[in-house]
Amino acid sequence: MAKGKDVRIRVILECISCVRKGADKQSMGISRYSTQKNRQNTPGQLELRKFCRYCRKHTTHNEIKK
């Protein structure tokens, strides 16, 4: 029934514009979301547009490694 590797895995999404501002120290923090993805359907990195509370607008959030 259960396989050795789970099909659905937990991933963390991070705002790419906050990461860029982090070098300039203009941002108060980095927006992060956690979600799940199906490893078989999306083998590459996940990229979604989510609301960033530090930028106060919808920005692209990319998957980061744990």
Backbone as a chain_set.jsonl record, in Angstrom:
{"seq": "MAKGKDVRIRVILECISCVRKGADKQSMGISRYSTQKNRQNTPGQLELRKFCRYCRKHTTHNEIKK", "coords": {"N": [[0.815, -1.19, 0.0], [1.559, 1.518, 1.088], [4.174, 3.408, -0.3], [7.78, 3.555, -0.477], [8.793, 6.166, -0.863], [7.076, 9.151, -0.363], [4.464, 10.522, -2.367], [3.385, 13.078, -2.249], [4.943, 15.974, -1.128], [6.183, 18.278, 1.33], [6.763, 21.694, 0.757], [8.558, 24.829, 0.79], [7.771, 28.125, 0.033], [9.282, 31.104, -1.11], [9.471, 34.639, -1.2], [10.705, 36.295, -4.023], [11.36, 38.956, -4.473], [11.734, 40.066, -1.947], [13.983, 38.726, -1.113], [15.895, 39.797, -2.773], [15.834, 42.467, -1.909], [16.767, 42.081, 0.62], [19.529, 42.2, 0.674], [19.946, 44.894, 0.495], [18.914, 45.756, 2.857], [16.414, 46.981, 3.116], [14.031, 45.75, 3.488], [11.738, 44.445, 5.924], [11.54, 41.767, 6.465], [11.34, 38.363, 5.2], [8.98, 37.016, 3.118], [7.323, 33.957, 3.528], [5.751, 30.951, 2.536], [4.2, 27.818, 3.252], [3.477, 24.77, 1.621], [2.101, 21.947, -0.169], [3.245, 19.68, -2.704], [2.783, 17.606, -5.58], [5.037, 15.197, -6.287], [5.3, 13.684, -8.602], [3.756, 14.957, -10.587], [4.774, 17.581, -10.708], [7.855, 17.796, -11.138], [9.846, 19.716, -11.218], [10.904, 22.934, -9.852], [8.514, 24.647, -7.855], [6.516, 27.478, -8.592], [4.723, 30.206, -7.644], [2.314, 32.901, -7.612], [1.916, 34.883, -4.897], [0.627, 36.738, -2.059], [2.722, 39.14, -0.65], [3.452, 40.259, 2.482], [5.375, 42.042, 3.264], [6.281, 43.398, 1.003], [3.85, 44.309, 0.276], [2.233, 43.59, -1.919], [1.238, 41.435, -4.651], [3.533, 38.983, -5.428], [6.062, 36.952, -7.054], [6.665, 33.779, -5.763], [9.104, 31.452, -5.092], [10.065, 27.99, -4.881], [12.064, 26.831, -2.195], [14.966, 25.076, -0.996], [15.007, 22.827, 1.756]], "CA": [[0.0, 0.0, 0.0], [2.38, 2.717, 1.141], [5.451, 3.271, -0.979], [8.927, 4.036, 0.289], [8.832, 7.625, -0.961], [5.748, 9.75, -0.481], [4.245, 11.259, -3.608], [3.196, 14.482, -1.881], [5.976, 16.442, -0.212], [6.01, 19.646, 1.824], [7.736, 22.633, 0.205], [8.488, 26.197, 1.309], [7.849, 29.139, -1.02], [9.892, 32.322, -0.599], [9.325, 35.792, -2.088], [11.983, 36.582, -4.672], [11.698, 40.382, -4.384], [12.237, 40.318, -0.587], [15.344, 38.195, -1.05], [16.747, 40.794, -3.434], [15.904, 43.645, -1.041], [17.465, 41.712, 1.849], [20.91, 42.653, 0.577], [19.928, 46.339, 0.705], [18.377, 45.957, 4.212], [15.227, 47.815, 3.076], [12.885, 44.937, 3.838], [11.631, 44.058, 7.325], [11.648, 40.319, 6.561], [11.154, 37.615, 3.968], [7.689, 36.332, 3.116], [7.415, 32.524, 3.241], [4.545, 30.137, 2.615], [4.442, 26.385, 3.147], [2.431, 24.089, 0.892], [2.473, 20.617, -0.616], [3.198, 19.479, -4.142], [2.87, 16.223, -6.017], [6.366, 15.015, -6.86], [5.208, 13.103, -9.941], [3.19, 15.92, -11.539], [5.634, 18.764, -10.802], [9.195, 17.418, -10.682], [10.687, 20.914, -11.124], [10.595, 23.833, -8.747], [7.196, 25.252, -7.869], [6.551, 28.938, -8.647], [3.363, 30.724, -7.532], [2.165, 34.303, -7.242], [1.257, 34.976, -3.603], [0.711, 38.072, -1.47], [3.851, 39.364, 0.258], [3.048, 41.311, 3.415], [6.456, 43.009, 3.401], [6.237, 44.222, -0.213], [2.462, 44.75, 0.215], [1.675, 43.343, -3.244], [1.388, 40.058, -5.103], [4.834, 38.768, -6.049], [6.386, 35.563, -7.349], [7.291, 33.012, -4.692], [9.738, 30.248, -5.615], [10.363, 26.924, -3.923], [13.428, 26.785, -1.688], [15.334, 23.791, -0.421], [14.98, 22.813, 3.219]], "C": [[0.864, 1.262, 0.0], [3.72, 2.458, 0.482], [6.555, 3.82, -0.093], [9.021, 5.554, 0.283], [7.413, 8.145, -1.131], [5.647, 10.533, -1.782], [4.104, 12.742, -3.315], [4.246, 14.87, -0.85], [5.682, 17.883, 0.19], [7.128, 20.517, 1.266], [7.517, 24.001, 0.836], [8.676, 27.149, 0.142], [8.356, 30.438, -0.411], [9.79, 33.425, -1.641], [10.674, 36.149, -2.7], [12.343, 38.067, -4.584], [12.197, 40.744, -2.989], [13.665, 39.816, -0.442], [16.31, 39.179, -1.681], [16.907, 42.035, -2.566], [16.681, 43.365, 0.231], [18.918, 42.157, 1.842], [21.001, 44.153, 0.84], [19.439, 46.717, 2.099], [17.183, 46.907, 4.228], [14.007, 47.058, 3.594], [12.92, 44.57, 5.315], [11.816, 42.552, 7.499], [11.471, 39.684, 5.199], [9.864, 36.838, 4.087], [7.88, 34.877, 2.72], [6.059, 31.872, 3.423], [4.96, 28.677, 2.589], [3.234, 25.744, 2.488], [2.912, 22.688, 0.544], [2.421, 20.568, -2.134], [3.314, 17.996, -4.426], [4.184, 16.063, -6.779], [6.31, 14.489, -8.29], [4.7, 14.107, -10.97], [4.078, 17.139, -11.744], [7.03, 18.408, -10.298], [10.13, 18.616, -10.531], [10.294, 21.754, -9.93], [9.234, 24.485, -8.948], [7.335, 26.768, -7.824], [5.115, 29.446, -8.666], [3.394, 32.205, -7.219], [1.322, 34.366, -5.974], [1.412, 36.404, -3.093], [1.877, 38.13, -0.496], [3.481, 40.523, 1.182], [4.134, 42.358, 3.614], [6.526, 43.936, 2.194], [4.865, 44.871, -0.383], [1.881, 44.68, -1.195], [1.871, 41.873, -3.577], [2.708, 39.931, -5.863], [5.027, 37.275, -6.312], [7.12, 34.949, -6.171], [7.82, 31.716, -5.295], [9.989, 29.249, -4.494], [11.82, 26.99, -3.499], [13.697, 25.406, -1.129], [15.357, 23.907, 1.092], [16.357, 22.717, 3.792]], "O": [[0.891, 1.993, -0.99], [4.329, 1.408, 0.686], [6.291, 4.471, 0.917], [9.301, 6.162, 1.316], [6.647, 7.635, -1.949], [6.622, 11.131, -2.238], [4.64, 13.574, -4.046], [4.422, 14.195, 0.164], [5.007, 18.613, -0.536], [8.298, 20.133, 1.296], [6.438, 24.299, 1.348], [9.614, 27.01, -0.642], [7.921, 30.835, 0.67], [9.997, 33.18, -2.829], [11.669, 36.289, -1.987], [13.525, 38.407, -4.617], [13.016, 41.654, -2.859], [14.467, 40.417, 0.273], [17.418, 39.375, -1.181], [17.999, 42.599, -2.492], [17.2, 44.288, 0.859], [19.478, 42.46, 2.895], [22.013, 44.635, 1.349], [19.537, 47.881, 2.488], [16.946, 47.575, 5.235], [13.057, 47.669, 4.085], [13.993, 44.402, 5.895], [12.211, 42.105, 8.576], [11.453, 40.367, 4.175], [9.669, 36.086, 5.042], [8.516, 34.582, 1.708], [5.314, 32.2, 4.346], [5.965, 28.331, 1.97], [2.096, 26.127, 2.761], [4.014, 22.293, 0.926], [1.667, 21.304, -2.771], [3.862, 17.232, -3.632], [4.406, 16.72, -7.795], [7.176, 14.812, -9.102], [5.166, 14.108, -12.11], [4.13, 17.679, -12.849], [7.357, 18.691, -9.145], [11.11, 18.54, -9.79], [9.47, 21.355, -9.108], [8.854, 24.83, -10.067], [8.181, 27.29, -7.098], [4.367, 29.152, -9.599], [4.355, 32.713, -6.643], [0.161, 33.956, -5.97], [2.212, 37.18, -3.614], [2.007, 37.275, 0.38], [3.227, 41.635, 0.72], [3.845, 43.458, 4.086], [6.801, 45.127, 2.341], [4.727, 45.864, -1.098], [1.144, 45.568, -1.624], [2.582, 41.155, -2.874], [2.968, 40.67, -6.813], [4.247, 36.445, -5.846], [8.074, 35.524, -5.648], [7.075, 30.971, -5.931], [10.107, 29.612, -3.324], [12.708, 27.179, -4.33], [12.769, 24.657, -0.824], [15.686, 24.959, 1.641], [16.518, 22.693, 5.012]]}, "num_chains": 1, "name": "protein.A"}
